Each structure stands twice: as structure tokens, then as C-alpha cells.
Amino acid sequence: MEQRTIVDDKIVLGRAEKVYFPEIEQLSGVGIPAKIDTGADSTSIHATNIEITATDKVFEGLSGMALLNAIAEEFDTLNTYRMRDRKDKTDLMISFDITNPYTGESVRLTKPLYRLAMVKIRGEEGHIPRPVVKLELKIADKTILTDVNLADRERFSYPILIGKTFLSDTAWVDAGFDYLQEQKTAQVIGRKEIATVNGLAMEVSHSLQNRYSILHATDIKVDAKKQQVSFTTQGRTNEKKKMTLPLVKMLKFRDTSRPLVSLPIKIGEAESPTEQFNGHILAYLRDRSKNSSQLRLGREALNKNFVISLGETYLGEKPLDTLETLLKDDTSLMMSPKETINIDGTVVNAVPSGLIKTPVLNVPAINEHKTEHGRVVQYNVVDADGSAHSFEKPIQSKIRVGETVRTVVNVEVNLASSMLLKDVALEANPDAVEEGSLFEISPDLMHGALLVNTRSTNLLDKGQPTKAGYIENVELEGMRFPAKLDTGADVSSMHATDIETFDKDGKKWVSFTYKNAQGNEQAFTREVIDEMRIRARAGEEPQVRLVVSMRVKLGNIEKDVAVNLRDRSRFEYSMILGQNYLKNDIVVSSDQQFIYTGKAKSDKQ
């Protein structure tokens, strides 16, 4: 189904979107990736070479942080709005660079210094002044003149953070999607394609698991001073070509680092720009000489630009369709890389696969025997919750795949809009005992196209979105209290003190105390299901947070969610619900509270 992108006359944004700068000619048509964060008060962009020019003699001879601190003190920015409210703002001008991510070229801007944002120093007393300017930002069809903090965002995944200064009265945020606003115009490509990279034709494949794309490259040389990378690549006919591209950053892997570049590619031979892809993707460089494709597209490139028609190849040999066009065909099925699907009344995990013709159901074991009505097969299906369900079915046929022979049975596949009777091959897989049965969906499941959309998970279960404020009441173990709904957080978090770990039955467990400003206090003991390593600032030690599973209820939505434990005593709210809770059918307002649960329903408010 197609997710709604307008709710109550406000646009719905994904957790990441492209941001445009309408007033900056050098960045015309350049969509820069941004994180959309209902938990952030401010909007921030990555800026370098920041210089402030001050006409008042009180600032004479000052520059850099000394000048910013002097301005903060002169205008008493922590306690007054004098700086923001001054009529003539040309007394303080600020110049800074924004980098074009496609070309690596710097765009120099000069703006009045509108105000200073005073950012609290983590774990210490005091604040750091951060310069704020007014800029026009555009997402989808919304252009907002908004306050923008200038910051060094080199260490962050996104060069832009969109907070409440843009979102208020403008947008909802659906944390279950990336690049939701790019979905309708996404171009539909095949499982295999040919792309042109700087005039060199390459075979293209895709990965539904990896974030970044990979380009085949050898003789890689990084020029850190020029922020460039030179390398040799090879096309589908073994033709070699040397290239030099801007260095976006070095990606760190466990044992090495690899250069990430902005790669110009073209897919499609159509003359119309809407029927081909001609743009840039982020790709890192490594030797792919042993692979069948020279370019592998990852989720980041797919999310921004494409949807895959899994049963087709080389669609670029003709004009490319958009997703909006194909969704008009009700025989097509659009799914995400991770789904749950109902087979014979049992809900199992499901994934798309372009490597098989007949859909495959992985089960722990298969037992065949003969009856008076013919040969039958007995098997268990382990559902998404880990429960086993027994079946006995007539054997329809056998198919050979390499050295493996698979038993084929007829099953009932229940989709939201239809019920299908399909032949499915059974695969004996001992891992299904612990991991559950996995249904591998082939393009032959539907009469129309099988479309894979990487922007979300569980697309087949998407329904009408629930509207929620950025503060809502939650229920946890009999307690009810306000929590913050934060689309910028990957994992939910709750306040914890007296944290002590211990071993139990060979597993790591933790005891801790939760309490909040509403007067609730409760001790918990939980198994540790994960550990999060929080990236440290320069000179600080990395933090490790224990992760446990908690059952949290928000209105009528109740689910077990992974929650990291940390001391949140200096924060206003004792719990935040992050993307791992909000990802299914919840759209969050950045400027309204208690839309869903109602403030009067909270205990001890």
C-alpha cells in the first residue's frame, strides 16, 4: 500500500529526507540528506570556515570562540532576547561555507548573525555559544525561512538536522520511513541493471541489508588535504578508467577504513529526465573484481532514488517508470525487505528473494509418508513469536534446485487485500527451530510485479497512521507517566540508577531502579539483550549502555521494545520512545503534546 504523505494538511516526513536551499543558486536542485528529529529543538547544518565580522568597538581584536563568548556576554543571551530583537542586524555578520556533497565544492555565504544558541555542555556546568542565521530550507513542497544553527557535524551521519524550528506547524514525522517524500517519484529498476559511471558502463546489483553502495576500485589513493580520492575502476567489458572524485568521508569498518565518495551515475536511455536516473549516490571504494557486478546499490541509494522490480532485469533499456505509475496496477505487490505474512493462518517472518522461482517456506524438518489418498508431508511452522504449528498436506510435486530436492505443497497466503492459493516449496532448515520459519517470497507469488521498497519495514501491515504528540503518556508495569517521542533516537531509553549486573543460567542480567518526577519508583530485574556503545566526544571515554526488553503501552499500542538504561535525572522526561517503538504507524508532531493519550489521563501530573 502507499503511505499517506499528507495528514491534516501537514506533510508527513520520513526519518530522513532531502533538504534543498532555494535561495542559494550554487545549490540549485541539490538535495542534501537530513535527519528529521522531533526531539531536537533546533535545526542545524554542517558549516566550516566560520568568520564573524563585528562593527562595535567593544569586540575589536576578538575572533573565533573568544568573539562568540564576548557577544554572548554583551547581549546576555542566556537571559534576554536583546540580540534576536535588535532592529539592525548588520552590526554582526557571519560568513561560512556549505559543501556541495556532489562536487565537493564549497559555497561561501554571508548572513546577519541572527542570535546565539546557548548549548549546555554535557556533564559540566556552562554553555557553548553557537551562531544562528536565518535560511530558507525546502523539503517536498514546503519552503520555510527558519533559524539554523551552524555547527561542525563532521562526525554525524547527516550534515543537516531538522528540528522543531522547521517542523512546527509544518510536518508530522513517521519514524518508520526513510525518504518518505521521495517515494512517489522513485524510479523502478530491475534486479540487475546497467549504469553509466563517468561514461563507463557497469553491471549493477543491489543489497537490501547494507546501508552504503560499493564501487569496484583498485589503486585507491586518498588526498586528505584536497579531500579527493583517485582510483582505477573497471566496466562490464573489462575496460579500465582512472577517476578522481570528492572525498565525502572515511567510513570506519572493524579492521579498516574505506573512502566514501559521491558517485555520478546514469541509469536509463530515455531522453526525458523523468524516465531515467541521472544523479549522484554515495558509494565506498573497494576491490569487487571477484563479484559479478561492478556497482552494488545499498539502502541509502535505494531509499533516495529507487524501488526494485524483483522479477525483472535491465529495465533501463527502456524508459523507467515511477512507483506512482506502477501502484496504479492492482496486480502488483509492494513489500519491504522485512515482513510478516499470514500463511495458513500462521504469521511468519518473510523476505523477498529474486534468486528463486517458487516461493520457499523454511521449516525445522520434513516427514513424508504414504496414505491411502497419496503421499503427504508433515511439518511444523514456527511463527514470528516462536510458537510451533503442525501441518499435514498432500505433496503437489517435487522440484530440484542444484543437488537439493524440495517438496511442494499448496498453501493459503493471506494479504491485506487478497487471499492467494499458491504452491510453496518446503525447505528443511534446522535454524528455523530458534529463528522461526522464514517465508522467501519470489516474484511468481503475484501475477503483477513484486516491488521491493527499502524505505520501511512491514509495509504489508501498514495501516492508517496514529497521530501522537512529541510528549504522550505511557504505561509501564502499572505506572503511567509522560514520555518523549523522539524520532531522532534509534533505540528507546529509560532512567536507571543502582545498575548492577550478574550472571544467571549463563546469561548476563541486570538489576536497576527506575523513578520519575511524578513520584513513581520501581525496581526491575531484566536479562541484558544487547549493549550499546555510545560514540564519545574528543577526549572522552566511550559510554556503554545496557539494553533490556520492556513492555510499553502507548494508548492502544502495546509492545515489547528494546530500551537502553542510563541516568536521565538531568532530563525533563524519564523515558524516550525512539524509532524502534515508533516505526509502525505512528506519526509524531513536534509542537503538540498529548494528542493521542490526553494529558488528563496521566497519573500525578
C-alpha positions in Angstrom: 0.0 0.0 0.0 1.0 3.6 -0.4 1.7 5.5 2.8 -0.1 8.8 3.2 2.2 11.9 2.8 -0.4 14.5 4.0 -2.2 14.3 7.3 -4.5 17.2 8.5 -3.0 19.5 5.8 0.6 18.9 7.1 3.2 16.9 5.2 4.4 13.7 6.7 8.2 13.4 6.6 10.3 10.3 7.0 13.1 10.0 9.5 15.5 11.1 6.7 14.6 13.4 3.8 16.4 15.6 1.2 16.7 19.3 2.0 17.1 22.0 -0.6 18.3 25.6 -0.4 16.1 27.7 -2.7 17.9 31.0 -2.1 21.4 29.5 -2.9 22.0 29.4 -6.7 25.1 27.2 -6.4 23.0 24.5 -4.7 20.0 24.7 -7.1 18.5 21.2 -7.4 20.9 19.7 -4.9 19.1 17.7 -2.2 21.2 17.2 0.8 20.4 14.3 3.2 18.9 15.4 6.6 17.8 13.7 9.8 14.3 14.6 10.9 14.2 14.8 14.7 11.1 15.6 16.8 13.4 15.5 19.8 15.6 18.4 18.6 14.5 22.0 19.4 16.9 23.5 16.8 17.7 22.9 13.1 21.4 22.6 12.4 23.6 22.4 9.3 27.3 21.5 8.9 29.3 24.6 8.3 33.0 25.3 8.1 35.4 28.3 7.9 33.0 30.3 10.1 34.1 34.0 10.5 32.2 36.8 12.3 32.6 40.5 11.5 31.6 42.9 14.3 31.3 46.7 13.8 31.0 47.5 17.5 34.4 48.6 19.0 33.7 46.5 22.2 34.5 43.4 20.1 37.6 44.9 18.5 40.5 42.5 18.2 38.4 39.4 19.0 37.8 36.4 16.8 36.6 32.8 17.0 35.3 31.4 20.2 36.6 34.5 22.2 34.4 36.7 20.0 31.3 34.4 20.4 31.7 34.4 24.2 32.0 38.2 24.2 28.9 38.6 22.1 27.0 36.2 24.4 28.1 38.2 27.4 27.4 41.6 25.8 23.8 40.7 24.8 23.2 38.4 27.9 21.9 35.8 25.5 21.2 33.3 28.3 18.6 35.6 29.9 17.4 38.0 27.3 16.3 38.3 23.6 18.1 41.5 23.0 20.3 40.0 20.3 17.5 38.5 18.4 15.3 41.6 18.7 17.9 44.2 17.5 16.5 46.1 14.5 19.7 46.4 12.5 21.4 43.1 12.4 24.2 44.2 10.0 26.3 45.1 13.1 27.2 41.4 13.3 27.7 39.5 10.1 28.8 35.9 9.7 30.4 34.1 6.7 30.6 30.3 6.4 31.0 27.5 3.9 28.4 24.8 3.0 29.8 21.9 0.9 28.1 20.7 -2.2 28.1 16.9 -1.4 28.1 16.0 -5.1 31.0 18.1 -6.3 32.9 18.7 -3.1 32.9 22.5 -3.9 32.4 24.9 -1.0 29.7 27.6 -1.3 30.5 30.7 0.7 27.6 32.5 2.3 27.4 35.8 4.3 24.4 36.4 6.5 23.4 38.6 9.5 24.2 36.8 12.8 20.6 36.5 14.0 21.2 35.2 17.5 23.3 32.7 19.5 22.0 29.4 20.7 23.4 28.5 24.1 24.2 24.8 24.2 24.6 23.2 27.6 28.0 21.4 28.0 27.4 17.7 28.5 28.2 16.6 32.1 29.5 20.0 33.0 28.4 23.5 34.1 28.2 26.2 31.5 27.1 26.7 27.9 28.7 26.9 24.5 27.5 29.7 22.1 26.5 28.5 18.7 25.8 31.0 15.9 22.3 31.1 14.4 21.3 32.5 11.0 18.0 32.7 9.0 17.9 30.4 6.0 15.3 29.2 3.6 15.0 25.4 3.6 12.8 23.3 1.4 11.5 19.8 1.9 9.0 18.4 -0.6 6.9 21.4 -1.5 7.4 23.3 1.8 9.8 26.2 2.0 10.4 27.7 5.5 12.5 30.6 6.5 13.9 29.2 9.7 16.5 29.6 12.4 19.6 27.4 11.6 22.5 26.6 13.9 25.9 26.5 12.3 27.8 23.5 13.7 30.6 21.1 13.0 28.6 17.9 12.1 31.5 16.1 10.6 31.1 13.1 13.0 27.4 12.7 12.3 25.8 10.6 9.6 23.8 13.5 8.2 25.1 17.0 7.5 21.7 18.5 8.4 19.5 18.0 11.4 15.9 19.2 11.0 14.3 20.2 14.4 11.3 22.0 15.7 12.2 25.3 14.2 11.3 23.8 10.8 8.8 21.2 11.8 6.4 23.2 14.0 3.0 23.7 12.3 4.5 22.2 9.1 5.0 18.5 9.4 4.4 15.2 11.1 7.3 12.7 11.3 6.9 9.0 10.6 9.9 7.3 12.1 9.1 4.1 10.2 10.2 5.6 6.9 13.3 7.0 5.3 12.9 9.5 2.5 9.1 9.1 2.5 8.7 12.2 0.4 10.9 10.7 -2.4 8.7 7.6 -2.6 6.1 8.6 -5.2 8.8 9.7 -7.7 11.1 6.8 -7.0 12.2 5.1 -10.3 11.6 1.4 -10.7 14.7 -0.5 -11.7 15.3 -4.2 -12.2 17.1 -6.7 -10.1 20.0 -6.2 -12.5 20.8 -3.0 -14.4 23.5 -1.3 -16.4 24.7 2.1 -15.1 27.0 4.6 -16.7 29.6 6.0 -14.3 31.6 8.8 -15.9 31.0 7.3 -19.3 31.9 3.7 -18.2 29.1 1.1 -18.4 28.9 -1.1 -15.3 26.8 -4.1 -14.1 24.6 -3.1 -11.2 23.2 -5.3 -8.4 21.7 -4.4 -5.0 21.8 -5.2 -1.3 18.8 -5.0 0.9 20.9 -5.2 4.1 23.9 -2.8 3.6 23.5 0.9 4.0 26.0 2.2 1.5 26.7 1.3 -2.1 30.0 -0.2 -3.2 32.0 0.7 -6.4 34.8 -1.6 -7.7 38.1 0.2 -7.3 41.8 -0.5 -7.2 44.9 1.7 -6.8 43.0 3.8 -4.3 44.8 7.0 -3.2 43.3 9.4 -0.7 44.4 13.1 -0.7 43.3 14.3 2.7 44.5 17.8 2.0 42.5 18.2 -1.2 39.7 16.0 0.1 39.9 13.9 -3.1 40.2 10.2 -3.9 41.9 8.9 -7.1 41.4 5.3 -8.2 41.1 2.9 -11.1 37.7 1.2 -11.9 36.6 -1.3 -14.5 33.5 -1.6 -16.6 31.4 -4.6 -17.6 33.5 -5.2 -20.7 36.8 -5.0 -18.6 37.6 -1.5 -19.8 39.6 0.3 -17.2 39.3 4.0 -16.3 41.0 6.3 -13.8 38.8 8.7 -11.8 39.2 11.4 -9.2 36.2 12.2 -7.0 35.5 14.3 -3.9 36.0 12.5 -0.6 32.8 12.7 1.5 34.4 11.0 4.5 36.3 7.8 5.5 34.0 5.0 6.6 35.3 3.0 9.5 34.9 -0.8 9.5 36.1 -3.2 12.1 39.6 -3.7 10.6 39.9 -0.9 8.1 38.6 2.4 6.7 37.3 3.0 3.2 36.8 6.2 1.3 33.1 7.2 0.7 32.6 9.2 -2.5 29.7 11.0 -4.3 29.4 8.9 -7.4 27.7 10.4 -10.6 25.7 7.6 -12.3 23.1 7.3 -15.0 20.5 4.5 -15.4 18.2 4.5 -18.4 18.4 5.6 -22.0 15.2 7.7 -22.2 15.5 11.3 -23.4 13.1 12.5 -20.8 14.8 13.3 -17.4 11.8 11.8 -15.5 12.2 8.5 -17.3 15.9 7.9 -16.3 18.1 8.4 -13.3 20.9 10.9 -13.7 22.3 11.9 -10.4 24.7 11.0 -7.5 24.8 8.2 -5.0 27.1 7.7 -2.0 29.4 4.7 -2.5 32.6 3.5 -0.9 35.5 2.1 -2.8 36.9 -1.5 -2.6 38.0 -4.3 -4.9 35.0 -6.1 -6.4 36.9 -8.0 -9.1 35.6 -11.3 -7.8 31.9 -10.1 -7.9 29.6 -10.2 -10.9 28.7 -6.5 -10.6 31.0 -3.5 -10.5 28.5 -1.4 -8.6 26.3 -2.6 -5.8 23.5 -0.3 -4.7 22.9 -0.1 -0.9 19.8 1.0 1.0 20.9 4.7 1.2 20.9 5.0 -2.6 17.8 2.8 -3.0 15.9 4.9 -0.3 16.6 8.2 -2.0 16.0 7.1 -5.6 14.7 3.7 -6.4 12.2 0.8 -6.0 13.2 -2.7 -7.3 11.0 -4.8 -9.5 12.5 -8.1 -8.3 11.3 -10.2 -11.2 12.7 -8.0 -14.0 16.2 -7.1 -15.2 17.6 -4.3 -17.3 14.6 -2.0 -17.2 16.9 0.9 -18.0 16.9 -0.3 -21.7 13.5 1.4 -21.9 12.0 4.5 -20.2 11.9 3.9 -16.4 8.5 4.0 -14.6 8.0 5.8 -11.3 6.5 4.0 -8.3 3.4 6.2 -8.5 2.7 4.8 -12.0 3.1 1.2 -11.1 1.0 1.5 -7.9 -2.0 2.1 -10.2 -1.7 -1.6 -11.3 -3.5 -3.5 -8.5 -1.9 -6.8 -9.6 1.5 -5.5 -8.2 2.6 -6.2 -4.7 4.9 -3.7 -2.8 6.8 -5.1 0.1 9.8 -4.2 2.3 12.9 -6.3 2.9 11.4 -7.5 6.3 7.8 -8.5 6.6 5.5 -10.8 8.5 2.9 -12.7 6.4 0.0 -15.0 7.2 0.4 -18.5 5.7 -2.4 -21.0 6.5 -3.4 -18.8 9.5 0.1 -18.7 10.9 2.1 -15.4 10.9 5.7 -15.9 9.9 8.6 -13.7 9.0 9.1 -13.1 5.3 11.7 -11.7 2.9 11.7 -11.0 -0.8 14.1 -13.1 -3.0 15.0 -12.8 -6.6 17.0 -15.9 -6.7 14.1 -18.4 -6.6 11.1 -19.1 -8.9 8.8 -20.9 -6.5 8.3 -19.3 -3.0 10.1 -21.2 -0.2 9.0 -21.9 3.3 11.8 -22.8 5.7 10.6 -25.3 8.4 12.6 -27.2 11.1 12.1 -30.7 9.5 10.0 -32.5 6.9 8.5 -36.0 7.3 6.9 -37.7 4.3 4.8 -40.8 4.3 2.2 -42.6 2.2 -1.6 -42.7 2.9 -4.5 -44.3 1.1 -5.1 -40.9 -0.6 -1.5 -40.5 -1.7 1.8 -39.2 -0.4 1.6 -36.5 2.3 4.2 -34.4 4.2 4.1 -33.4 7.9 6.0 -30.4 9.1 5.9 -27.7 11.8 5.8 -23.9 11.1 7.4 -21.8 13.8 5.6 -18.4 13.8 7.1 -15.0 14.4 6.6 -15.3 18.2 8.4 -18.7 18.3 5.4 -21.0 18.7 5.2 -24.2 16.6 2.1 -25.1 14.5 1.7 -28.6 12.9 0.5 -29.3 9.4 0.0 -32.3 7.1 -0.6 -31.6 3.4 -0.7 -33.6 0.2 2.5 -33.4 -1.8 1.8 -31.5 -5.1 5.1 -32.1 -6.7 8.9 -32.1 -6.3 11.4 -29.6 -7.7 15.2 -29.9 -8.0 17.4 -26.9 -7.1 21.0 -27.9 -7.7 21.6 -31.0 -5.6 18.5 -30.3 -3.4 15.0 -31.7 -4.0 12.2 -29.6 -2.5 8.7 -30.8 -1.6 5.9 -28.6 -2.9 2.6 -28.1 -1.1 -0.3 -25.8 -1.7 -0.8 -23.1 1.0 -3.2 -20.1 1.7 -1.3 -16.8 1.6 -3.4 -14.0 3.2 -2.6 -10.5 2.2 -4.4 -7.3 3.3 -6.3 -7.0 0.1 -6.5 -10.6 -1.2 -6.1 -14.3 -0.4 -3.9 -16.4 -2.7 -3.7 -20.2 -3.1 -0.1 -20.9 -4.1 2.3 -23.7 -4.5 5.2 -23.3 -2.0 8.4 -25.3 -1.7 9.4 -26.6 1.7 13.0 -26.3 2.8 14.2 -28.2 5.8 16.3 -25.8 7.9 17.3 -26.6 11.5 17.8 -22.9 12.2 14.0 -22.4 11.9 13.7 -24.0 15.4 15.4 -21.0 17.1 14.9 -18.3 14.5 11.4 -19.2 13.3 10.2 -20.2 9.9 11.1 -17.8 7.1 9.0 -17.4 4.0 11.0 -16.4 1.0 8.7 -14.6 -1.5 9.6 -15.0 -5.1 8.3 -12.7 -8.0 6.0 -15.6 -9.0 3.8 -15.1 -5.9 1.8 -12.3 -7.8 0.5 -12.0 -11.3 2.0 -8.5 -11.4 5.3 -7.0 -10.4 6.9 -7.8 -7.0 8.2 -4.4 -5.9 10.7 -4.1 -3.1 10.7 -0.7 -1.3 13.6 -0.4 1.2 12.3 2.8 2.9 10.5 0.9 5.6 9.8 -2.5 7.2 6.5 -4.4 7.4 4.8 -2.4 4.6 2.2 -5.2 4.1 0.9 -4.4 7.6 0.8 -0.6 7.3 -2.5 1.0 8.2 -3.8 4.4 8.9 -1.3 6.3 11.0 -1.9 7.1 14.7 -1.3 10.8 15.4 0.7 11.5 18.5 2.3 14.5 20.2 6.0 14.7 21.0 5.0 14.2 24.6 2.5 11.4 25.5 1.6 9.3 28.5 2.9 5.8 28.5 2.2 2.8 30.8 4.9 0.6 32.2 4.5 -2.1 34.8 1.4 -0.4 36.3 2.9 3.1 36.2 1.7 5.9 34.0 3.8 8.9 33.2 4.7 11.3 30.4 7.4 10.2 27.9 9.1 11.9 25.0 8.5 10.6 21.5 11.9 11.2 19.7 12.2 10.2 16.1 15.9 11.1 16.2 16.7 8.3 18.6 17.4 4.8 17.2 16.6 3.0 20.4 14.2 3.9 23.3 15.7 4.8 26.6 14.7 4.9 30.3 16.1 6.4 33.5 18.0 3.8 35.6 20.1 4.0 38.8 21.6 1.4 41.1 22.6 -0.6 38.0 24.2 -3.9 38.9 24.9 -6.8 36.5 25.1 -10.5 37.4 25.1 -13.9 35.7 22.1 -16.2 35.6 22.0 -19.5 33.8 25.0 -18.5 31.7 23.4 -15.2 30.6 24.0 -11.6 31.7 21.3 -10.0 33.8 20.9 -6.5 35.3 19.0 -5.1 38.3 18.2 -1.4 38.4 15.9 1.2 39.9 13.5 3.4 37.9 11.9 6.6 39.2 10.5 9.8 37.8 9.3 13.3 38.7 5.7 12.1 39.0 6.7 10.1 42.2 6.8 6.6 40.6 9.6 4.3 41.7 10.1 0.7 41.0 13.0 -1.9 41.0 13.5 -4.1 37.9 15.5 -7.2 37.1 15.9 -8.0 33.4 18.1 -10.1 31.1 20.6 -8.0 29.1 19.7 -8.4 25.4 22.3 -6.1 24.0 25.0 -3.5 24.8 25.1 -0.1 23.1 28.5 1.7 22.6 27.9 5.4 22.5 30.4 7.4 20.5 32.4 9.8 22.7 33.4 13.3 22.1 37.1 14.1 21.7 38.9 13.4 24.9 36.0 11.4 26.4 35.7 7.7 27.0 33.0 5.9 25.0 29.9 5.0 27.0 28.4 1.5 27.2 24.7 1.3 27.9 22.9 -2.0 28.7 19.8 -2.8 26.7 16.8 -4.7 28.1 13.4 -5.5 26.9 10.4 -3.7 28.4 6.7 -3.9 27.6 5.4 -0.4 27.0 1.9 0.7 26.3 1.1 4.0 24.4 -2.7 4.3 24.2 -3.9 1.2 22.4 -0.4 0.4 21.1 1.4 -2.2 23.4 4.6 -3.9 22.5 7.9 -5.2 23.9 10.7 -2.8 23.0 14.5 -2.7 23.4 15.3 0.1 25.9 18.8 1.3 26.9 19.5 2.2 30.5 21.0 5.5 31.5 20.9 8.1 34.2 18.3 10.6 32.9 18.0 12.6 36.1 19.1 15.8 34.3 16.5 15.4 31.6 12.9 16.5 31.9 11.5 13.2 30.8 12.4 9.8 32.4 11.7 7.8 29.2 12.0 8.4 25.5 10.4 6.3 22.8 12.7 6.0 19.8 12.5 4.7 16.3 12.3 1.1 17.4 8.9 1.8 19.1 7.6 4.5 16.7 8.3 2.7 13.4 4.9 1.2 13.0 2.0 3.6 12.0 2.8 6.4 14.4 3.2 10.0 13.1 4.6 12.4 15.6 4.0 16.2 15.9 7.0 18.2 17.0 4.9 21.0 18.5 1.8 19.4 20.1 1.6 17.3 23.3 -0.9 14.6 24.5 -2.7 14.3 21.1 -3.2 10.6 21.5 -3.3 9.8 25.2 -4.7 13.1 26.7 -3.0 14.9 29.5 -5.8 14.4 32.0 -5.3 10.6 31.8 -1.7 10.8 33.3 -1.1 10.0 36.9 0.4 12.6 39.2 0.7 15.3 36.6 
